[in-house]
Amino acid sequence: MNHYTHLTPKEREIIMISYENDISIRKIAKILNRNASTISRELKKNKENGNYSAYDSQTRYKARRLSCRPKKRLDNKELFKLVKD
C-alpha cells in the first residue's frame, strides 16, 4: 500500500521561506516532518536560476498531474454518436 502524500501549497511556502533564509534542507525537513530527500528533490525539480517559488512549483505540480492521466478518447459528442451508430 502506498502511503506517500504530495507536498501541499503551505508546505511549499514553508520551503520557499526557509530556503530564502538559508535554512538547511535537513532543518526544513524536520520542520515539515518530511524526509530530507523529499525537500532536496523538490528544490532540485522546481528551482529556476537558483530561486524557488512556491506558486510556480504548485503550478508545475498540477500540470504534471494532469498530463499523466488518461485522455478521454471521444470527448466530441457528435463523433461519439457517429462511432456508436
C-alpha positions in Angstrom: 0.0 0.0 0.0 1.3 3.5 -0.9 1.4 5.9 2.0 3.0 8.7 0.0 1.5 12.2 0.4 2.2 15.0 -2.0 3.6 18.3 -0.8 0.8 20.9 0.0 0.9 24.5 -1.1 1.5 25.5 2.5 4.5 23.1 2.8 5.9 24.6 -0.5 5.5 28.1 1.1 7.5 27.0 4.1 10.2 25.5 1.9 10.4 28.8 -0.1 10.6 31.0 3.0 13.1 28.7 4.7 15.2 28.3 1.6 15.4 32.1 1.2 16.5 32.4 4.8 19.4 29.9 4.2 17.9 27.2 6.5 19.4 23.8 5.7 17.5 21.1 3.9 17.6 18.8 6.9 16.2 21.5 9.2 13.4 22.2 6.7 12.7 18.5 6.6 12.5 18.4 10.3 10.1 21.4 10.4 7.8 19.7 7.9 8.2 16.2 9.3 9.4 15.0 5.9 12.4 13.2 4.6 15.4 15.4 3.6 15.5 13.8 0.2 11.9 14.9 -0.4 12.9 18.5 0.2 16.0 18.1 -1.9 14.1 16.7 -4.8 11.5 19.4 -4.6 14.2 22.1 -4.7 16.1 20.4 -7.5 13.0 19.9 -9.6 11.5 23.3 -9.2 14.3 25.8 -8.8 14.8 28.3 -11.6 18.0 30.4 -11.7 18.7 29.5 -8.1 15.4 30.7 -6.9 12.5 28.6 -5.6 8.9 29.8 -6.0 6.1 28.0 -4.1 3.5 29.3 -6.6 5.4 28.2 -9.7 6.1 24.8 -8.1 2.5 24.2 -7.3 1.6 25.2 -10.9 4.1 22.8 -12.3 2.9 20.0 -10.0 -0.7 20.5 -11.2 0.4 20.4 -14.9 2.4 17.2 -14.3 -0.5 15.5 -12.6 -2.9 16.4 -15.4 -0.5 15.2 -18.1 -0.2 11.7 -16.5 -3.9 11.0 -16.5 -5.6 9.0 -19.3 -7.1 11.2 -22.0 -10.7 10.9 -23.0 -11.0 9.1 -26.2 -14.1 10.5 -27.6 -14.8 13.9 -26.0 -16.6 15.1 -29.1 -20.3 14.1 -28.7 -21.0 14.2 -32.4 -18.1 11.9 -33.2 -19.1 9.6 -30.3 -22.6 9.3 -31.7 -21.3 8.6 -35.2 -19.0 5.9 -33.9 -21.7 4.4 -31.7 -24.2 4.2 -34.5 
